[in-house]
């Protein structure tokens, strides 16, 4: 569960960084566009857009990996809880059989 929280926190931090980078990029684009030709601006914008798309893709892959890892961890934890419950049920069934035998014994002695 701790890994899940850390993974989510890391993914949220990466997303926040991406948003901040995007805002800085937009601001930078506005200031640099004043002195450039439209072709230069377009070329730089396309390059930066490609970089941002790559970063978004990396973050999506990272998030997907974390979700899968967390799902596996949750399934393992559930399986462990089920196994413990099975053991407890077996113990309770054994105790119940023991008490049933004891009751039968006491009833048979009472009939004599």
C-alpha positions in Angstrom: 0.0 0.0 0.0 2.9 2.3 0.7 4.3 1.7 -2.8 0.8 2.6 -4.1 0.8 5.9 -2.3 4.4 6.6 -3.4 3.6 5.7 -7.0 0.5 7.9 -7.1 2.5 10.7 -5.5 5.2 10.4 -8.0 2.8 10.3 -10.9 1.0 13.4 -9.6 4.3 15.2 -9.1 5.3 14.4 -12.7 1.9 15.6 -13.9 2.3 18.8 -12.0 5.8 19.3 -13.4 4.4 18.7 -16.9 1.7 21.3 -16.3 4.3 23.8 -15.0 6.6 23.1 -18.0 3.7 23.6 -20.4 2.8 27.0 -18.8 6.4 28.1 -19.0 6.5 27.0 -22.6 3.4 28.9 -23.5 4.8 32.0 -21.8 8.2 31.6 -23.5 6.5 31.1 -26.8 4.6 34.4 -26.4 7.8 36.4 -25.5 10.0 34.8 -28.2 7.4 35.0 -31.0 7.7 38.8 -31.0 11.0 38.8 -32.7 10.8 35.8 -35.0 9.3 34.9 -38.3 6.3 32.8 -38.3 8.3 29.9 -39.9 10.8 30.0 -37.1 8.1 30.1 -34.5 6.1 27.3 -36.1 9.2 25.1 -36.3 10.1 25.7 -32.7 6.6 25.2 -31.6 6.3 21.9 -33.4 9.6 20.8 -31.8 8.4 21.7 -28.4 5.0 20.1 -29.0 6.8 16.9 -30.0 8.8 17.0 -26.8 5.7 17.6 -24.7 3.9 14.8 -26.5 6.8 12.5 -25.7 6.8 13.5 -22.1 3.1 12.9 -21.8 3.5 9.5 -23.4 6.3 8.7 -20.9 4.1 9.8 -18.0 1.1 7.7 -19.3 3.3 4.6 -19.5 4.7 5.3 -16.0 1.2 5.7 -14.6 0.1 2.5 -16.4 3.0 0.5 -14.9 2.3 1.9 -11.4 -1.4 0.9 -11.7 -0.5 -2.6 -12.9 2.0 -3.0 -10.2 -0.4 -1.8 -7.6 -3.1 -4.1 -8.8 -0.8 -7.1 -8.5 0.2 -6.0 -5.0 -3.5 -5.6 -4.0 -4.3 -9.0 -5.4 -1.5 -10.6 -3.5 -2.6 -9.0 -0.3 -6.2 -10.2 -0.9 -4.9 -13.7 -1.6 -2.9 -13.7 1.6 -6.0 -12.6 3.6 -8.0 -15.4 1.9 -5.4 -18.0 2.8 -5.4 -16.8 6.5 -9.2 -17.0 6.5 -9.1 -20.6 5.1 -6.6 -21.6 7.9 -8.9 -20.0 10.5 -11.9 -21.8 9.1 -10.0 -25.1 9.2 -9.1 -24.5 12.8 -12.7 -23.6 13.7 -14.0 -26.7 11.9 -11.6 -28.9 13.8 -12.7 -27.3 17.1 -16.3 -27.9 16.1 -15.7 -31.6 15.4 -13.9 -31.9 18.7 -16.9 -30.3 20.5 -19.4 -32.5 18.6 -17.4 -35.6 19.7 -17.3 -34.4 23.3 -21.1 -33.8 23.2 -21.8 -37.2 21.9 -19.6 -38.7 24.5 -21.3 -36.8 27.3 -24.7 -37.7 25.9 -23.8 -41.4 25.8 -22.6 -41.3 29.4 -25.7 -39.5 30.4 -27.9 -42.3 28.9 -26.2 -45.0 31.1 
